[in-house]
Amino acid sequence: MIPYLYKENRLRFFLHIMLCLFFTIFEVGLAYIMMLSVDYALNGDLSDAKYYIVGFLAYVVTFFAIDFFTQKSRLGLLRRARMELRRDVLRDICKLSTTQFHRKNVGEWISILIKDIDIIESSYFKSFFNLFTNILQFSISIVLMMIISPYLCLFIFVIGLVQLLIPKIMGPKLGMKKKLLSDAVSAFTVEASEKLHAFDLLKSFHLTANVFEKVNHSSKSMEERQFHSNFFSALINLLSFTFGQILYVGTYFFGAILIIFGQMTLPMMIAASQLIVYITYPLISLNDDLAEFRSAKEIIRKLVRLKVGSDDQTHSIQKRSLEDCFIFDDVCFSYGDKSIIRDIRFKMHKNRKYLLRGASGIGKSTILKLITREIQPTSGRILIDETDISQISKEDYVKIISINSQNLFLFNASLRDNITIFQDSFTTEQLTEAVQFAGLSLSLDKRNGSYDLLDFIIGENGVNLSGGEKQRIALARMYLYQSDVMLFDESFSNLDKDSRNDIMRRLLKWDNKTIVYISHQIEEELASEFDSILELTEQGVVLS
């Protein structure tokens, strides 16, 4: 994760490190200024006051400038690191197969993109800079303390060693609590997101009160995890602070003894008392930062597992089109010990229109998932032109196969953006042709008035459209992207008869495309217009 801080601009990172060094030197240098001030007071001579005042003002102005540029530089590095990390996580998510993607709820993915990256920033990136600055501050202060008094330095070393053991012992447990918190946040996000999306449904059945209790229970669980995580972190800080107090008070006590024995002057003790601040504070912060640093490792492991999943590429063969036929060769699939389909064997030839039908629960959706590679056959092979589909790269396969389901997703955007899915590589002529093919212009032109049809805003989830118009958008999408094989899973079953038949006949007239329509019931008149019917039964597939 640290490379995110410097991989885009090493020079900026190096300059920030140098600024941190100068910042630390000036901060610790306050002890020297305090020593000079006390020494000047003991001398009792005001003749050099103006030189001390000028020197002090120069110190303050320079320190302010260094601190200003250090903070600005750090915030810039953190912003860039956050952006680069989120970009890479998004890229890894996009590389996942649909099966891998749906292993998590959408709310969990959003939690990773927001909450987990925030944790990485606060517990890892910021802790790294804090650790670096604190180590610098601690090291410089220890060297100066050694010059002032080796005895005080030995005392500080012993107490400081105890402080450093605290995060070593308690850090792993804090990490587990952070992991539980992250899981609780994901669970709450999923619960709240799902119930809010179902608001209309819940309201219609008067179930909002019951659902409120479930969401509230998830919220309580999340806050409970937050409390335990924060409390354990506070306990670590408290133990570190206690040993810091022992260190601070002990400096004055031993300093007084050393002055009595003539091994230290009063100005040196004042300087030592200030140096102890620059020793104890880094130690206290060091424990906290080390604990935070370790706790972030659980989130990092989660992101690494995501990257490993997205890089899992077993498909290597390039194939970008269907040349002859799509083959199921003795395909079986089982969930555990339960057999869903067995010994399925059939061929679908290029540019033909197929109706796959059968009773509910017979396995039509399973065949669809096998074709789209959401699941893998328990045995047998699925081939495209003698090439096993499991060996075709994901990028090529999605160009060969496209699917339209009954549950269509629409963006709260223009008709143009919904059809192109925000891709600007299509011409207006191509879009117009797709709209006309899908029959959208016939229904939308009437309500759209004088405005450009493609700029018509359809509303959230197509609220401004009818069911038939939504499915026509899906048809226009598929026409625009031109896959060789197009699958329709009960896509038009909720439409009225006229809309359904109109869209179906548009599909059946589509030349140079292989169409597979899956349905458990369809009018015989319409079914007869398909080139072939694949009847799925318990004994297998019957071709007619």
Backbone torsions as a table, in degrees:
resi	resn	phi	psi	omega
1	MET	NA	-33.0	-178.2
2	ILE	-56.8	-37.9	178.8
3	PRO	-55.2	-22.8	177.6
4	TYR	-61.8	-23.1	-178.7
5	LEU	-77.7	-21.2	-175.0
6	TYR	-132.7	-9.3	-169.5
7	LYS	-67.7	-25.9	180.0
8	GLU	-87.3	-23.8	-178.2
9	ASN	-155.8	88.5	-178.3
10	ARG	-66.3	-35.8	-179.1
11	LEU	-63.2	-43.1	179.2
12	ARG	-63.5	-39.2	178.2
13	PHE	-65.2	-43.9	179.6
14	PHE	-62.3	-42.7	178.4
15	LEU	-62.4	-36.9	178.1
16	HIS	-66.3	-40.2	177.6
17	ILE	-61.0	-41.5	178.0
18	MET	-65.4	-39.6	176.7
19	LEU	-62.5	-39.9	177.1
20	CYS	-61.1	-39.6	179.2
21	LEU	-63.7	-48.6	179.4
22	PHE	-65.1	-38.4	177.7
23	PHE	-59.3	-45.1	-178.8
24	THR	-65.3	-42.2	179.4
25	ILE	-60.9	-44.8	-179.7
26	PHE	-68.6	-35.2	180.0
27	GLU	-67.2	-48.6	178.6
28	VAL	-67.0	-27.7	179.8
29	GLY	-62.4	-15.8	176.4
30	LEU	-59.4	-32.8	178.2
31	ALA	-61.8	-38.9	179.0
32	TYR	-67.4	-40.6	178.8
33	ILE	-64.4	-39.9	177.4
34	MET	-63.9	-39.6	178.2
35	MET	-63.3	-42.7	177.7
36	LEU	-63.4	-39.2	-179.2
37	SER	-64.0	-44.6	179.1
38	VAL	-66.5	-41.3	178.7
39	ASP	-62.6	-39.0	177.8
40	TYR	-65.5	-39.0	178.5
41	ALA	-65.1	-39.6	-180.0
42	LEU	-68.1	-29.1	178.4
43	ASN	-71.7	-30.3	176.9
44	GLY	69.4	26.9	-178.0
45	ASP	-116.7	119.2	-177.2
46	LEU	-91.4	-1.2	-174.1
47	SER	-64.9	-28.1	-178.4
48	ASP	-99.6	15.7	-174.8
49	ALA	-59.5	-41.1	-176.4
50	LYS	-63.2	-33.8	178.7
51	TYR	-68.2	-38.9	178.2
52	TYR	-66.7	-38.6	-179.5
53	ILE	-66.1	-46.1	178.6
54	VAL	-61.4	-43.4	179.2
55	GLY	-63.0	-40.3	179.7
56	PHE	-65.9	-44.8	179.4
57	LEU	-63.2	-39.9	177.6
58	ALA	-62.0	-39.5	178.2
59	TYR	-62.6	-46.7	-177.2
60	VAL	-63.2	-46.6	-178.2
61	VAL	-64.4	-45.0	-179.6
62	THR	-64.6	-42.5	179.7
63	PHE	-62.8	-40.6	178.2
64	PHE	-61.0	-46.1	-178.2
65	ALA	-62.7	-44.4	179.9
66	ILE	-64.0	-43.7	179.9
67	ASP	-62.8	-42.2	-179.6
68	PHE	-59.1	-51.7	-177.5
69	PHE	-70.6	-29.1	176.2
70	THR	-65.3	-46.6	-179.8
71	GLN	-65.0	-42.5	-179.8
72	LYS	-63.8	-43.4	179.6
73	SER	-63.6	-41.2	-178.7
74	ARG	-66.0	-44.6	179.2
75	LEU	-61.7	-36.7	177.3
76	GLY	-65.2	-41.9	178.2
77	LEU	-65.2	-40.8	179.6
78	LEU	-65.7	-40.7	178.8
79	ARG	-61.4	-46.8	-179.3
80	ARG	-64.5	-42.2	-179.9
81	ALA	-62.7	-41.4	178.5
82	ARG	-62.0	-45.9	-179.5
83	MET	-63.2	-43.6	-178.6
84	GLU	-66.7	-40.6	179.8
85	LEU	-65.5	-46.3	179.6
86	ARG	-63.6	-37.6	177.4
87	ARG	-61.5	-44.1	-179.1
88	ASP	-68.0	-38.2	178.0
89	VAL	-64.5	-43.7	176.9
90	LEU	-60.9	-40.7	178.7
91	ARG	-63.2	-41.9	179.2
92	ASP	-65.5	-37.9	177.5
93	ILE	-64.1	-42.4	-179.4
94	CYS	-65.5	-24.9	179.8
95	LYS	-80.2	-13.6	-178.4
96	LEU	-67.9	150.6	170.7
97	SER	-74.3	165.0	179.1
98	THR	-61.5	-34.4	177.8
99	THR	-63.7	-46.8	179.0
100	GLN	-64.4	-39.7	-178.7
101	PHE	-63.1	-42.9	-174.8
102	HIS	-80.8	3.2	171.2
103	ARG	-70.6	-18.2	175.1
104	LYS	-120.1	150.9	174.3
105	ASN	-74.4	156.2	178.2
106	VAL	-56.8	-37.3	178.1
107	GLY	-60.8	-35.2	178.2
108	GLU	-68.1	-39.3	177.2
109	TRP	-64.0	-40.8	178.4
110	ILE	-64.0	-39.4	177.7
111	SER	-61.7	-39.4	177.6
112	ILE	-63.6	-43.2	-176.6
113	LEU	-71.0	-23.3	-177.6
114	ILE	-110.7	-66.0	-172.7
115	LYS	-66.9	-47.3	-176.5
116	ASP	-65.9	-37.5	177.9
117	ILE	-69.6	-34.1	173.8
118	ASP	-62.5	-39.8	178.4
119	ILE	-65.5	-41.5	177.9
120	ILE	-60.4	-41.8	-179.4
121	GLU	-64.8	-50.9	-174.4
122	SER	-74.6	-38.5	-174.0
123	SER	-94.7	-11.6	-177.2
124	TYR	-123.0	-61.1	-177.5
125	PHE	-64.3	-51.6	-179.9
126	LYS	-64.8	-38.3	178.9
127	SER	-64.7	-33.8	177.3
128	PHE	-61.6	-48.2	179.2
129	PHE	-64.8	-40.4	178.4
130	ASN	-63.3	-42.2	178.1
131	LEU	-60.9	-45.6	-178.9
132	PHE	-61.4	-48.1	-179.3
133	THR	-64.4	-41.7	-178.8
134	ASN	-67.1	-38.8	178.1
135	ILE	-65.0	-41.4	176.0
136	LEU	-60.4	-49.2	-178.5
137	GLN	-61.3	-43.7	-179.9
138	PHE	-64.2	-45.3	-176.2
139	SER	-64.4	-47.3	179.9
140	ILE	-62.7	-41.2	-179.1
141	SER	-66.6	-38.2	179.1
142	ILE	-64.7	-41.7	178.7
143	VAL	-61.6	-45.8	179.2
144	LEU	-65.5	-37.7	178.0
145	MET	-66.2	-36.0	177.1
146	MET	-62.8	-37.8	177.6
147	ILE	-66.7	-40.0	-179.2
148	ILE	-70.3	-49.3	-178.9
149	SER	-161.6	116.0	176.5
150	PRO	-63.0	-29.3	-178.7
151	TYR	-67.2	-45.1	176.2
152	LEU	-62.6	-37.3	179.8
153	CYS	-63.2	-39.8	178.2
154	LEU	-64.9	-42.3	178.3
155	PHE	-60.0	-44.6	-180.0
156	ILE	-64.1	-39.0	-178.8
157	PHE	-62.4	-43.3	-177.9
158	VAL	-64.9	-50.4	-179.5
159	ILE	-65.8	-38.9	179.3
160	GLY	-64.0	-34.4	178.4
161	LEU	-63.2	-39.3	177.3
162	VAL	-62.9	-42.0	179.3
163	GLN	-60.5	-39.9	-177.7
164	LEU	-68.8	-21.6	179.9
165	LEU	-76.7	-22.2	-175.4
166	ILE	-61.8	-52.3	179.2
167	PRO	-66.6	-27.4	178.3
168	LYS	-62.2	-38.2	-177.1
169	ILE	-82.4	-42.6	-170.2
170	MET	-98.5	-12.9	-177.5
171	GLY	-59.5	-47.2	-179.0
172	PRO	-59.3	-38.2	179.8
173	LYS	-67.0	-38.4	176.3
174	LEU	-63.6	-37.2	178.1
175	GLY	-60.5	-41.6	178.1
176	MET	-65.2	-37.9	178.8
177	LYS	-67.2	-36.1	175.9
178	LYS	-65.6	-38.6	178.6
179	LYS	-64.5	-43.3	177.8
180	LEU	-63.1	-36.8	177.4
181	LEU	-64.7	-44.5	179.2
182	SER	-60.4	-42.1	178.6
183	ASP	-65.1	-38.8	-179.7
184	ALA	-67.1	-39.0	177.5
185	VAL	-64.1	-42.0	178.0
186	SER	-62.4	-43.3	-179.5
187	ALA	-62.9	-42.9	179.0
188	PHE	-65.3	-42.1	180.0
189	THR	-60.5	-44.3	178.9
190	VAL	-63.3	-47.2	-177.7
191	GLU	-62.0	-49.8	-177.8
192	ALA	-66.2	-42.3	-179.0
193	SER	-62.3	-45.4	-178.4
194	GLU	-63.0	-46.5	-176.4
195	LYS	-69.2	-36.6	178.3
196	LEU	-69.0	-36.2	176.6
197	HIS	-65.5	-28.6	-178.4
198	ALA	-95.7	21.2	-174.3
199	PHE	-56.3	-48.5	-178.0
200	ASP	-61.1	-43.4	179.7
201	LEU	-62.6	-46.9	-178.1
202	LEU	-65.5	-38.3	-179.9
203	LYS	-65.2	-39.5	-178.0
204	SER	-66.9	-26.4	178.7
205	PHE	-103.4	10.5	178.5
206	HIS	55.4	45.1	-177.7
207	LEU	-111.8	10.0	-176.2
208	THR	-64.6	-34.2	-179.5
209	ALA	-65.6	-44.1	179.2
210	ASN	-64.2	-42.2	-179.5
211	VAL	-66.6	-36.8	177.5
212	PHE	-56.7	-41.2	179.9
213	GLU	-64.1	-39.5	179.7
214	LYS	-66.2	-44.6	179.0
215	VAL	-65.4	-40.0	179.2
216	ASN	-64.3	-37.7	177.0
217	HIS	-63.2	-41.7	177.7
218	SER	-64.7	-37.1	177.7
219	SER	-65.0	-42.0	178.8
220	LYS	-63.0	-41.0	178.6
221	SER	-62.2	-42.0	178.7
222	MET	-63.2	-45.0	-179.4
223	GLU	-66.8	-32.5	177.2
224	GLU	-64.7	-44.1	176.9
225	ARG	-63.1	-39.4	178.7
226	GLN	-62.0	-42.1	179.9
227	PHE	-62.7	-48.7	-178.0
228	HIS	-63.5	-39.0	178.9
229	SER	-65.4	-46.8	-179.4
230	ASN	-66.3	-39.1	-178.7
231	PHE	-65.6	-43.0	-179.4
232	PHE	-66.2	-37.7	176.4
233	SER	-64.9	-39.3	177.9
234	ALA	-65.6	-36.1	178.4
235	LEU	-63.4	-42.0	177.1
236	ILE	-61.2	-43.3	179.1
237	ASN	-64.6	-38.1	-179.3
238	LEU	-64.2	-44.2	178.3
239	LEU	-62.4	-41.4	178.6
240	SER	-65.1	-40.7	179.6
241	PHE	-63.9	-38.8	-180.0
242	THR	-61.5	-46.7	178.1
243	PHE	-67.4	-29.3	175.3
244	GLY	-65.5	-37.8	177.0
245	GLN	-64.2	-42.4	177.1
246	ILE	-59.2	-41.4	-179.8
247	LEU	-64.4	-42.5	-175.9
248	TYR	-69.3	-49.0	-179.5
249	VAL	-65.7	-38.9	-179.8
250	GLY	-61.6	-30.8	179.2
251	THR	-62.7	-44.2	178.3
252	TYR	-66.0	-41.1	-177.6
253	PHE	-64.1	-51.6	179.9
254	PHE	-69.3	-31.9	176.7
255	GLY	-62.8	-40.8	178.3
256	ALA	-62.8	-41.9	178.8
257	ILE	-63.6	-42.4	-179.3
258	LEU	-66.0	-33.8	176.1
259	ILE	-66.4	-41.4	179.1
260	ILE	-60.7	-39.6	-179.6
261	PHE	-83.5	1.4	176.2
262	GLY	76.9	18.6	-179.3
263	GLN	-98.5	3.4	-179.2
264	MET	-157.8	145.3	175.7
265	THR	-96.7	166.1	179.2
266	LEU	-63.0	-44.7	176.4
267	PRO	-58.9	-36.0	178.5
268	MET	-67.2	-37.3	178.7
269	MET	-67.4	-37.7	176.8
270	ILE	-63.0	-42.5	177.2
271	ALA	-62.8	-41.1	179.2
272	ALA	-64.1	-38.0	179.5
273	SER	-65.2	-34.1	176.3
274	GLN	-74.6	-38.1	178.2
275	LEU	-63.0	-32.9	-178.9
276	ILE	-64.4	-27.9	174.6
277	VAL	-63.9	-40.7	-179.0
278	TYR	-79.4	-4.0	174.0
279	ILE	-101.9	-45.6	-177.5
280	THR	-70.8	-42.6	-178.5
281	TYR	-62.1	-46.6	175.5
282	PRO	-59.6	-36.0	179.6
283	LEU	-66.5	-42.7	177.8
284	ILE	-63.8	-47.3	179.4
285	SER	-67.6	-34.0	-179.3
286	LEU	-60.7	-43.2	177.8
287	ASN	-62.2	-45.0	-179.4
288	ASP	-65.2	-43.9	-178.6
289	ASP	-67.6	-37.9	177.2
290	LEU	-63.8	-41.3	178.8
291	ALA	-64.8	-43.6	177.8
292	GLU	-64.2	-41.0	-179.5
293	PHE	-59.0	-45.5	-179.6
294	ARG	-71.3	-37.3	-177.7
295	SER	-64.0	-30.0	-179.6
296	ALA	-70.4	-15.4	-177.0
297	LYS	-63.6	-31.1	178.1
298	GLU	-64.1	-41.0	178.2
299	ILE	-69.0	-38.7	179.0
300	ILE	-62.0	-41.2	178.5
301	ARG	-61.5	-37.5	178.1
302	LYS	-62.3	-42.9	179.4
303	LEU	-69.3	-34.4	177.6
304	VAL	-66.2	-41.6	177.6
305	ARG	-62.3	-36.3	177.1
306	LEU	-63.5	-43.0	-180.0
307	LYS	-65.7	-41.2	178.7
308	VAL	-61.8	-40.9	179.0
309	GLY	-65.0	-38.9	-179.6
310	SER	-73.4	-25.7	-180.0
311	ASP	-88.0	-3.2	-179.1
312	ASP	-71.8	93.2	-174.7
313	GLN	-117.3	96.3	178.6
314	THR	-94.1	-8.6	-177.8
315	HIS	-95.2	127.3	-174.1
316	SER	-130.4	-18.1	-175.2
317	ILE	-79.4	132.8	176.9
318	GLN	-88.6	123.5	176.2
319	LYS	-152.6	122.2	-169.0
320	ARG	-117.9	6.4	180.0
321	SER	-158.3	158.3	172.9
322	LEU	-91.6	119.9	-176.7
323	GLU	-97.3	-35.2	-173.7
324	ASP	-132.4	-69.6	-174.5
325	CYS	-152.4	161.6	177.7
326	PHE	-109.2	125.3	-168.1
327	ILE	-123.7	130.8	165.7
328	PHE	-100.9	117.5	-174.7
329	ASP	-114.7	94.4	179.1
330	ASP	51.6	52.4	-175.5
331	VAL	-85.9	132.0	174.5
332	CYS	-126.3	149.7	174.9
333	PHE	-146.1	137.2	-179.4
334	SER	-135.6	145.5	167.9
335	TYR	-100.8	103.1	-175.8
336	GLY	64.7	-123.6	179.3
337	ASP	-90.8	-5.6	-176.4
338	LYS	-91.5	121.1	179.1
339	SER	-82.8	125.6	-179.9
340	ILE	-94.2	-52.6	173.3
341	ILE	-135.1	152.1	179.3
342	ARG	-147.0	143.8	175.3
343	ASP	52.0	43.9	178.6
344	ILE	-81.0	127.1	-178.4
345	ARG	-141.3	119.2	174.2
346	PHE	-164.6	166.3	177.2
347	LYS	-125.4	144.7	172.5
348	MET	-124.2	117.6	-174.8
349	HIS	-87.7	155.6	-176.9
350	LYS	-59.3	139.2	173.0
351	ASN	68.7	15.6	176.1
352	ARG	-103.9	160.7	-177.0
353	LYS	-110.8	122.5	-174.1
354	TYR	-118.7	138.9	171.4
355	LEU	-109.0	118.1	176.2
356	LEU	-103.8	114.0	-177.3
357	ARG	-135.2	165.1	-179.0
358	GLY	169.5	170.8	-178.0
359	ALA	-66.3	159.6	177.4
360	SER	-61.9	136.3	178.2
361	GLY	82.4	5.5	-176.3
362	ILE	-80.8	-19.5	177.8
363	GLY	123.4	13.8	-179.0
364	LYS	-63.6	-45.2	179.9
365	SER	-65.2	-32.2	177.3
366	THR	-64.7	-43.0	177.4
367	ILE	-61.8	-40.6	178.5
368	LEU	-61.6	-44.5	179.9
369	LYS	-66.2	-33.0	176.2
370	LEU	-67.1	-40.4	179.5
371	ILE	-65.5	-40.6	-178.0
372	THR	-84.8	-0.2	176.8
373	ARG	69.1	21.6	172.3
374	GLU	-67.4	-30.7	175.9
375	ILE	-132.3	161.3	-179.7
376	GLN	-110.4	144.9	179.1
377	PRO	-61.3	143.7	172.5
378	THR	-68.2	-37.1	174.0
379	SER	-153.7	166.4	-177.7
380	GLY	87.4	-179.8	-176.7
381	ARG	-134.1	150.1	171.4
382	ILE	-118.4	123.6	-170.7
383	LEU	-121.7	147.2	165.5
384	ILE	-118.0	109.9	-178.7
385	ASP	53.3	48.5	178.1
386	GLU	71.5	6.2	176.7
387	THR	-105.6	123.9	178.7
388	ASP	-63.5	128.9	-175.3
389	ILE	-64.6	-22.3	179.4
390	SER	-68.8	-16.0	-178.8
391	GLN	-97.8	-4.8	-179.6
392	ILE	-85.9	137.3	-179.2
393	SER	-61.0	148.8	-178.6
394	LYS	-60.5	-39.4	-178.5
395	GLU	-62.2	-40.4	179.6
396	ASP	-74.2	-37.6	-173.6
397	TYR	-65.7	-39.5	-179.3
398	VAL	-69.4	-16.5	174.8
399	LYS	-81.9	-24.7	178.7
400	ILE	-83.8	-41.6	-173.2
401	ILE	-115.0	132.8	170.0
402	SER	-133.9	153.4	-174.5
403	ILE	-132.6	143.4	174.3
404	ASN	-126.2	120.8	-178.6
405	SER	-105.9	176.0	179.6
406	GLN	-68.7	-34.3	-179.7
407	ASN	-88.9	93.5	-174.8
408	LEU	-91.6	135.5	176.6
409	PHE	-99.0	131.6	178.2
410	LEU	-127.1	145.5	179.7
411	PHE	-91.9	152.6	173.7
412	ASN	-80.1	74.9	-173.5
413	ALA	-152.7	-171.6	-178.7
414	SER	-74.0	164.3	176.0
415	LEU	-60.1	-38.9	179.1
416	ARG	-57.6	-50.7	-177.0
417	ASP	-67.7	-31.7	178.8
418	ASN	-71.8	-33.7	179.1
419	ILE	-77.6	-43.9	-178.0
420	THR	-82.7	-11.2	-173.7
421	ILE	53.5	46.8	173.4
422	PHE	65.9	21.0	174.7
423	GLN	-95.5	132.4	-176.1
424	ASP	-101.0	18.4	-177.1
425	SER	-87.3	-4.5	-177.9
426	PHE	-97.0	143.7	178.5
427	THR	-83.7	163.6	177.4
428	THR	-62.7	-35.4	178.6
429	GLU	-63.5	-41.9	178.3
430	GLN	-63.8	-41.5	179.7
431	LEU	-65.4	-44.4	179.7
432	THR	-61.2	-41.1	178.2
433	GLU	-62.7	-41.3	179.2
434	ALA	-66.0	-41.4	178.8
435	VAL	-62.7	-43.6	-179.9
436	GLN	-67.9	-39.6	178.6
437	PHE	-61.3	-40.7	-177.8
438	ALA	-78.9	-10.6	-179.9
439	GLY	78.6	20.7	-178.5
440	LEU	-72.1	-37.2	-174.8
441	SER	-62.5	-30.0	-177.6
442	LEU	-65.1	-36.4	-175.7
443	SER	-95.2	-32.1	-174.9
444	LEU	-87.7	-27.2	-178.4
445	ASP	-59.2	-34.2	-176.0
446	LYS	-65.7	-41.2	-175.9
447	ARG	-89.1	-16.7	-172.5
448	ASN	-86.5	-11.2	177.4
449	GLY	63.4	-133.7	-175.3
450	SER	-88.0	-2.7	-177.1
451	TYR	-77.0	156.4	176.5
452	ASP	-62.7	125.9	-177.9
453	LEU	-55.5	-39.7	-176.3
454	LEU	-68.8	-18.6	179.2
455	ASP	-94.0	3.7	179.7
456	PHE	-65.5	124.3	-180.0
457	ILE	-84.0	120.7	-172.4
458	ILE	-87.2	-11.3	179.3
459	GLY	85.7	169.4	-178.0
460	GLU	-63.5	124.5	-177.8
461	ASN	54.4	31.2	176.6
462	GLY	69.5	36.5	-176.0
463	VAL	-62.3	-25.5	-179.0
464	ASN	-87.8	8.0	-176.4
465	LEU	-119.7	158.0	171.0
466	SER	-84.3	170.5	179.0
467	GLY	-61.0	-40.2	179.7
468	GLY	-65.8	-38.5	179.5
469	GLU	-66.6	-36.0	177.6
470	LYS	-62.3	-45.1	-179.3
471	GLN	-68.9	-28.6	176.0
472	ARG	-68.4	-32.1	174.5
473	ILE	-63.6	-42.8	177.9
474	ALA	-61.0	-40.1	179.2
475	LEU	-66.0	-40.1	178.2
476	ALA	-64.3	-38.1	176.4
477	ARG	-58.7	-50.0	-176.3
478	MET	-65.9	-34.7	177.1
479	TYR	-65.0	-38.2	-177.2
480	LEU	-70.7	-40.1	-174.5
481	TYR	-87.4	-16.9	165.8
482	GLN	54.6	56.8	171.5
483	SER	-75.8	157.1	-179.9
484	ASP	-71.4	-40.3	-177.9
485	VAL	-118.1	128.3	-178.0
486	MET	-122.8	126.7	-177.2
487	LEU	-107.9	136.1	178.5
488	PHE	-127.0	113.8	-175.5
489	ASP	-102.9	97.2	-179.0
490	GLU	48.6	33.6	-169.1
491	SER	-61.8	-32.8	-171.3
492	PHE	-117.4	17.1	-174.1
493	SER	-68.1	-25.2	-178.2
494	ASN	-89.7	-0.5	-177.9
495	LEU	-86.9	160.4	174.5
496	ASP	-68.7	162.3	-171.8
497	LYS	-58.5	-44.0	-176.7
498	ASP	-64.4	-45.3	180.0
499	SER	-64.5	-42.8	-179.0
500	ARG	-62.0	-47.6	-178.1
501	ASN	-66.0	-36.7	179.2
502	ASP	-64.0	-46.2	-179.4
503	ILE	-66.7	-41.3	-179.2
504	MET	-61.9	-41.1	-178.5
505	ARG	-70.4	-30.4	174.0
506	ARG	-63.9	-39.3	177.7
507	LEU	-64.9	-45.7	-175.4
508	LEU	-66.7	-22.5	178.5
509	LYS	-90.8	0.6	-176.2
510	TRP	-76.2	111.2	-177.4
511	ASP	-76.6	155.1	172.9
512	ASN	59.8	29.2	176.1
513	LYS	-135.5	142.0	174.7
514	THR	-93.3	118.6	-176.5
515	ILE	-112.7	131.0	174.4
516	VAL	-124.0	113.6	179.1
517	TYR	-108.1	126.8	-176.2
518	ILE	-107.8	127.2	-178.7
519	SER	-156.2	150.5	175.6
520	HIS	-95.6	-15.2	174.1
521	GLN	-153.6	136.9	-178.8
522	ILE	-155.6	147.1	-178.6
523	GLU	-60.5	139.1	-177.9
524	GLU	-62.6	-34.3	179.5
525	GLU	-60.9	-42.2	179.8
526	LEU	-74.3	-37.8	180.0
527	ALA	-61.4	-32.9	-177.6
528	SER	-69.4	-14.1	-179.4
529	GLU	-84.4	-10.3	175.6
530	PHE	-75.1	152.5	177.3
531	ASP	-66.8	-39.1	-179.2
532	SER	-147.5	151.8	175.8
533	ILE	-117.4	126.4	175.8
534	LEU	-101.7	107.1	-177.7
535	GLU	-94.0	113.6	-178.5
536	LEU	-89.6	121.1	179.0
537	THR	-126.3	176.8	178.2
538	GLU	-66.3	-22.1	179.6
539	GLN	-88.2	-11.7	-179.6
540	GLY	137.9	-152.8	-178.0
541	VAL	-108.8	128.0	177.0
542	VAL	-106.2	122.6	-178.5
543	LEU	-94.4	130.7	178.0
544	SER	-138.4	NA	NA
